[in-house]
């Protein structure tokens, strides 16, 4: 894969990308390009849409409030879809924003809000989740945007989980064993990581999850849900890349 240019500005667009295409930016993106990063006519920027890879584009001439970008050449091809699923009990706004961004940085290809008995937030702003995912992708050179699922009750999510998926359940009550070894010894296949709410899972929920998946310990400390997410996804990346 070509080396990522960490010095270039990157922008997510919804338009199709191909050599010779012209992209007329929507109002918010146009303001960002013209007034925030102050891209001059003739200067370059990297574009991606989650479908067509990454492309270099030059700012062209336009109207007073228009920003037109002329797509020149592909820099990186579109990678295969990411199979890692991150399922979580929704949190309040700021911590949910952080958690979504970190999950995307850690390679999550599916974001699944799951409603549990002790979930404190029942409404999830999916548009805000998508915006945070795009922001993380822009900043970290990621080309594949995650699929954002509608919130589902825990039992419905468990019932829909594909048989070939390894469910990784991080339980503070689990025996403090080697999680890396357990992940490496588990059957091959795509992984779904499940993190519960701040109040934890009920005993009944814990039993249903444990019967379906691999129970891991994240160590002797009680972690906040957003911290546990980063720790669990890091373990999965380390053990099953």
Backbone torsions as a table, in degrees:
resi	resn	phi	psi	omega
1	UNK	NA	136.2	179.0
2	UNK	-58.1	149.1	-179.3
3	UNK	-66.7	138.2	-179.9
4	UNK	-74.8	136.8	178.1
5	UNK	-89.3	100.2	-176.6
6	UNK	-77.3	-10.0	-178.7
7	UNK	-91.3	-18.3	-177.0
8	UNK	-81.9	146.0	173.1
9	UNK	-73.3	144.0	-179.6
10	UNK	-124.4	146.3	-178.8
11	UNK	-142.2	132.8	173.9
12	UNK	-85.3	134.1	175.9
13	UNK	-130.2	161.7	177.9
14	UNK	-95.8	-15.4	-176.7
15	UNK	-69.6	154.8	172.7
16	UNK	-66.7	145.5	-177.7
17	UNK	-118.4	128.9	177.5
18	UNK	-160.7	159.2	-179.8
19	UNK	-58.3	130.6	178.5
20	UNK	89.6	-8.3	-179.8
21	UNK	-71.0	152.5	175.3
22	UNK	-116.2	131.2	-178.2
23	UNK	-114.9	119.5	174.6
24	UNK	-95.9	113.9	-173.9
25	UNK	-72.6	146.1	174.2
26	UNK	-72.8	169.2	-168.3
27	UNK	-54.7	-49.9	-176.1
28	UNK	-65.2	-44.5	179.0
29	UNK	-66.0	-38.0	179.0
30	UNK	-63.4	-41.5	177.4
31	UNK	-61.9	-41.3	-179.3
32	UNK	-62.1	-47.0	-177.0
33	UNK	-68.6	-42.5	-174.1
34	UNK	-81.3	-36.5	-169.5
35	UNK	-113.9	-20.4	-179.9
36	UNK	-94.9	-58.9	178.5
37	UNK	-89.9	-10.4	175.0
38	UNK	53.8	53.1	178.5
39	UNK	-73.0	121.8	-178.6
40	UNK	-83.9	160.2	175.6
41	UNK	-58.5	129.0	-178.8
42	UNK	95.6	-14.7	178.1
43	UNK	-83.8	158.6	-172.4
44	UNK	-103.9	157.6	176.8
45	UNK	-149.4	153.3	177.6
46	UNK	-97.1	134.9	-179.6
47	UNK	-118.4	146.8	171.0
48	UNK	-148.7	155.2	-180.0
49	UNK	-130.3	4.6	-178.4
50	UNK	84.2	1.2	-177.3
51	UNK	-128.4	-38.9	-166.8
52	UNK	-111.6	15.0	-177.8
53	UNK	82.4	-163.7	-177.9
54	UNK	-111.4	136.3	-175.4
55	UNK	-130.1	145.9	172.6
56	UNK	-87.9	138.3	179.2
57	UNK	-137.3	153.3	178.3
58	UNK	-114.0	142.2	176.4
59	UNK	-73.8	126.7	178.5
60	UNK	-99.5	178.5	177.1
61	UNK	-76.3	151.7	180.0
62	UNK	-159.4	-172.7	178.0
63	UNK	-70.2	-178.4	-174.8
64	UNK	-58.8	-40.7	-178.0
65	UNK	-110.7	10.0	-179.2
66	UNK	-94.0	147.1	168.8
67	UNK	-128.3	114.2	178.9
68	UNK	-110.3	134.8	178.9
69	UNK	-117.7	131.9	179.8
70	UNK	-102.6	113.9	-176.6
71	UNK	-75.2	128.7	-174.6
72	UNK	-109.2	-55.9	-176.4
73	UNK	-152.1	153.8	178.5
74	UNK	-78.9	134.6	178.9
75	UNK	-97.8	-41.7	178.2
76	UNK	-139.7	138.7	176.8
77	UNK	-74.5	162.8	178.7
78	UNK	-72.8	125.5	178.8
79	UNK	-76.7	170.8	176.8
80	UNK	-64.9	151.9	178.4
81	UNK	-57.8	146.3	178.6
82	UNK	-82.8	135.2	-174.9
83	UNK	-99.4	-11.9	-177.4
84	UNK	-68.8	125.5	177.6
85	UNK	-105.8	134.7	173.8
86	UNK	-113.6	113.2	179.5
87	UNK	-108.9	137.2	-170.5
88	UNK	-154.2	150.6	169.3
89	UNK	-78.3	125.2	-175.6
90	UNK	-57.6	146.6	177.8
91	UNK	-114.7	176.1	176.7
92	UNK	-70.4	165.3	-163.1
93	UNK	-48.1	-60.9	-171.5
94	UNK	-62.2	-41.8	-178.5
95	UNK	-73.8	-32.6	175.3
96	UNK	-66.9	-41.0	176.4
97	UNK	-56.6	-49.0	179.8
98	UNK	-59.7	-45.5	-175.5
99	UNK	-64.5	-41.3	178.5
100	UNK	-63.6	-45.6	-179.5
101	UNK	-60.6	-44.1	-178.4
102	UNK	-69.2	-36.6	178.4
103	UNK	-63.3	-40.7	177.8
104	UNK	-65.2	-44.0	177.5
105	UNK	-58.9	-33.3	-177.3
106	UNK	-87.2	5.6	171.8
107	UNK	96.4	17.9	177.9
108	UNK	-69.5	129.8	177.9
109	UNK	-101.0	-13.6	178.1
110	UNK	-138.3	131.8	175.9
111	UNK	-114.7	118.0	-173.1
112	UNK	-123.1	102.4	173.0
113	UNK	-68.9	132.2	-177.1
114	UNK	-125.2	127.3	-179.1
115	UNK	-92.9	120.7	-178.7
116	UNK	-114.0	178.8	-177.7
117	UNK	-60.6	-39.8	-174.9
118	UNK	-102.9	13.2	177.1
119	UNK	-61.4	129.3	-176.2
120	UNK	-90.7	-17.7	-178.1
121	UNK	-119.7	116.4	-176.7
122	UNK	-96.6	-22.3	179.3
123	UNK	-104.5	134.4	-178.0
124	UNK	-123.4	128.2	177.0
125	UNK	-85.8	96.7	-175.7
126	UNK	-66.9	-35.2	178.4
127	UNK	-62.6	-38.6	177.8
128	UNK	-66.7	-38.8	176.4
129	UNK	-60.6	-45.1	-179.9
130	UNK	-62.4	-42.9	-179.9
131	UNK	-61.7	-41.0	178.2
132	UNK	-67.8	-36.6	177.1
133	UNK	-64.2	-42.2	178.7
134	UNK	-64.0	-43.2	179.3
135	UNK	-59.8	-43.7	178.9
136	UNK	-64.3	-40.7	179.7
137	UNK	-64.9	-41.8	178.7
138	UNK	-60.5	-41.9	-174.3
139	UNK	-77.7	-25.4	-171.0
140	UNK	-112.2	11.9	176.4
141	UNK	72.0	22.1	-178.6
142	UNK	-86.8	137.1	-177.8
143	UNK	-104.9	-23.4	-177.5
144	UNK	-100.7	117.7	178.6
145	UNK	-84.2	144.0	-178.4
146	UNK	-73.6	153.6	171.1
147	UNK	-81.4	125.8	-178.5
148	UNK	-102.8	117.3	-175.4
149	UNK	-90.0	156.7	171.4
150	UNK	-69.4	147.4	176.6
151	UNK	-60.6	141.4	178.3
152	UNK	-136.6	150.8	171.6
153	UNK	-61.4	151.9	-177.9
154	UNK	-53.9	-46.5	-177.7
155	UNK	-61.7	-38.7	178.8
156	UNK	-67.0	-39.0	178.4
157	UNK	-65.8	-43.7	178.2
158	UNK	-61.8	-41.0	-178.4
159	UNK	-65.5	-31.2	-177.7
160	UNK	-87.5	-5.6	-176.8
161	UNK	-67.6	125.4	-178.4
162	UNK	-62.0	141.2	-177.0
163	UNK	-58.0	-31.8	-177.0
164	UNK	-79.4	-6.4	-179.9
165	UNK	-82.1	136.0	173.5
166	UNK	-87.8	116.6	177.2
167	UNK	-88.1	119.1	178.2
168	UNK	-103.8	116.6	-176.1
169	UNK	-113.6	115.2	-179.5
170	UNK	-94.4	111.0	-171.5
171	UNK	-119.2	123.5	-179.8
172	UNK	-63.9	-18.3	179.6
173	UNK	-90.8	-0.4	-178.3
174	UNK	-72.0	152.6	176.2
175	UNK	-60.5	141.5	-176.4
176	UNK	-80.7	81.9	-179.9
177	UNK	-110.8	-173.1	-176.8
178	UNK	-83.3	104.4	-176.8
179	UNK	-69.8	-31.9	178.8
180	UNK	-62.7	-46.2	179.5
181	UNK	-63.1	-41.0	-179.8
182	UNK	-63.5	-40.5	179.7
183	UNK	-67.9	-38.5	-179.4
184	UNK	-70.8	-29.6	-179.5
185	UNK	-85.0	-13.3	-179.2
186	UNK	-70.7	157.1	179.4
187	UNK	-57.0	146.9	178.5
188	UNK	-67.1	158.2	178.2
189	UNK	137.6	174.1	178.9
190	UNK	-65.6	156.0	-173.4
191	UNK	-119.9	140.1	169.7
192	UNK	-119.2	121.2	178.6
193	UNK	-99.3	128.7	-178.6
194	UNK	-116.1	123.3	176.7
195	UNK	-120.1	131.1	-175.6
196	UNK	-87.0	-175.1	-179.7
197	UNK	-77.9	176.2	-179.3
198	UNK	-60.8	-32.0	179.2
199	UNK	-83.6	1.3	-179.1
200	UNK	77.4	-179.0	177.0
201	UNK	-90.5	154.1	173.2
202	UNK	-71.6	160.7	178.2
203	UNK	-56.6	-37.7	179.9
204	UNK	-67.0	-43.2	178.1
205	UNK	-63.7	-43.6	-179.6
206	UNK	-59.0	-40.4	179.2
207	UNK	-65.3	-44.0	-179.4
208	UNK	-65.2	-40.1	179.6
209	UNK	-67.7	-45.1	-177.2
210	UNK	-62.0	-33.8	179.0
211	UNK	-68.8	-22.8	-176.8
212	UNK	-97.7	-26.6	-169.5
213	UNK	-130.9	-170.0	179.1
214	UNK	-98.3	119.5	-178.1
215	UNK	-93.1	127.3	-178.4
216	UNK	-123.7	156.4	171.8
217	UNK	-103.3	141.7	174.6
218	UNK	-100.8	17.6	177.9
219	UNK	110.4	-178.1	-173.0
220	UNK	-77.4	-9.7	-175.3
221	UNK	-97.4	149.3	173.2
222	UNK	-84.0	120.1	-176.5
223	UNK	-103.5	147.4	170.3
224	UNK	-66.3	157.4	-173.5
225	UNK	-59.6	-40.9	-178.8
226	UNK	-69.7	-34.7	175.4
227	UNK	-68.6	-41.7	178.9
228	UNK	-61.5	-35.6	179.2
229	UNK	-60.7	-48.5	-179.5
230	UNK	-62.9	-43.6	-179.3
231	UNK	-62.6	-45.3	-177.7
232	UNK	-66.8	-44.0	-179.7
233	UNK	-67.1	-33.5	176.1
234	UNK	-64.5	-41.3	177.9
235	UNK	-61.3	-45.5	-179.4
236	UNK	-62.1	-44.1	179.4
237	UNK	-63.5	-37.4	-179.0
238	UNK	-70.2	-36.6	-172.5
239	UNK	-91.9	-25.9	-170.5
240	UNK	-131.9	38.1	177.3
241	UNK	-82.9	NA	NA
